[in-house]
């Protein structure tokens, strides 16, 4: 009797977890599709004249990153592999991962991943609204988000990523401001729905981006308290994707520029695609 009851209880618990996992997958797909729906249907082509009022390092960056005539798509699907650390600088505890990401600055992003180390398996997704991972595909772990701390921390991440993976999204415009800091560094500031994030970009003489750095709202510290602290990384191995020259190797981490820094996120890009919206069918007249 008790064995039967226990079996039924475990069966129901497994079913509930399976349903919850499928709901996570559906929410990921829905969020990704919503971000893609913001892709410009008829984007204008890039011209150097768009950069007339920018500081010189920012102009060099855009001229390196976007070929003249490139259609200015602002939403990208990015496929990547790499590793991320679950530990510290002394003991990084890297897991190998594969991931896809839909990036649409300023509305948001979804990073959907699978990771492994030995027999350990971790999967899940990260976005401007949530962080939720599953251990061995069975147990929900690390479920965070839904508050202002998470939103502000995520905003810093995807503003910085837009700078090197969707450069059309950071061209000068409403609520996007560029200022020069020195001969090889410019600062981007993005305002969106009460959020503000500045990111400093360093470029080589030819305009190739080499590193990003910003103050990120984060609790990645011994006290586990949210506060502004340095975050950043290095960019390399540039390739052309649809007229955009983008880094395919990124190393980034907390406490950038200090002796506490270690690159907990190391990614190699496999593909970058700029999904097109299909024209909406016109309604038939009566």
Rosetta blueprint (number, residue, H / E / L):
1 X L
2 X H
3 X H
4 X H
5 X H
6 X H
7 X H
8 X H
9 X H
10 X H
11 X H
12 X H
13 X H
14 X H
15 X H
16 X H
17 X H
18 X H
19 X H
20 X H
21 X H
22 X H
23 X H
24 X H
25 X H
26 X H
27 X H
28 X H
29 X H
30 X H
31 X H
32 X H
33 X H
34 X H
35 X H
36 X H
37 X L
38 X L
39 X L
40 X L
41 X L
42 X L
43 X L
44 X L
45 X E
46 X L
47 X L
48 X H
49 X H
50 X H
51 X H
52 X L
53 X L
54 X L
55 X L
56 X H
57 X H
58 X H
59 X H
60 X H
61 X H
62 X H
63 X H
64 X H
65 X H
66 X E
67 X L
68 X L
69 X L
70 X L
71 X E
72 X L
73 X L
74 X L
75 X E
76 X E
77 X E
78 X E
79 X E
80 X E
81 X E
82 X E
83 X E
84 X E
85 X E
86 X L
87 X L
88 X L
89 X L
90 X L
91 X L
92 X L
93 X L
94 X E
95 X E
96 X E
97 X E
98 X E
99 X E
100 X E
101 X E
102 X E
103 X E
104 X E
105 X L
106 X L
107 X L
108 X E
109 X E
110 X E
111 X E
112 X E
113 X E
114 X E
115 X E
116 X E
117 X E
118 X L
119 X L
120 X E
121 X E
122 X E
123 X E
124 X E
125 X E
126 X E
127 X E
128 X L
129 X L
130 X E
131 X E
132 X E
133 X E
134 X E
135 X E
136 X L
137 X L
138 X L
139 X E
140 X E
141 X E
142 X E
143 X E
144 X E
145 X E
146 X L
147 X L
148 X H
149 X H
150 X H
151 X H
152 X H
153 X H
154 X H
155 X H
156 X H
157 X H
158 X H
159 X H
160 X H
161 X H
162 X H
163 X H
164 X H
165 X H
166 X L
167 X H
168 X H
169 X H
170 X H
171 X L
172 X L
173 X E
174 X L
175 X L
176 X E
177 X E
178 X E
179 X E
180 X E
181 X E
182 X E
183 X L
184 X L
185 X E
186 X E
187 X E
188 X E
189 X E
190 X E
191 X E
192 X E
193 X L
194 X L
195 X E
196 X E
197 X E
198 X E
199 X E
200 X E
201 X E
202 X E
203 X E
204 X L
205 X L
206 X L
207 X L
208 X L
209 X E
210 X E
211 X E
212 X E
213 X E
214 X E
215 X E
216 X E
217 X E
218 X E
219 X L
220 X L
221 X L
222 X L
223 X L
224 X L
225 X L
226 X L
227 X E
228 X E
229 X E
230 X E
231 X E
232 X E
233 X E
234 X E
235 X E
236 X E
237 X E
238 X E
239 X E
240 X E
241 X E
242 X L
243 X L
244 X E
245 X E
246 X E
247 X E
248 X E
249 X E
250 X E
251 X E
252 X E
253 X E
254 X E
255 X L
256 X L
257 X L
258 X L
259 X L
260 X L
261 X L
262 X L
263 X L
264 X L
265 X E
266 X E
267 X E
268 X E
269 X E
270 X E
271 X E
272 X E
273 X E
274 X L
275 X L
276 X L
277 X L
278 X L
279 X L
280 X L
281 X L
282 X L
283 X L
284 X L
285 X L
286 X L
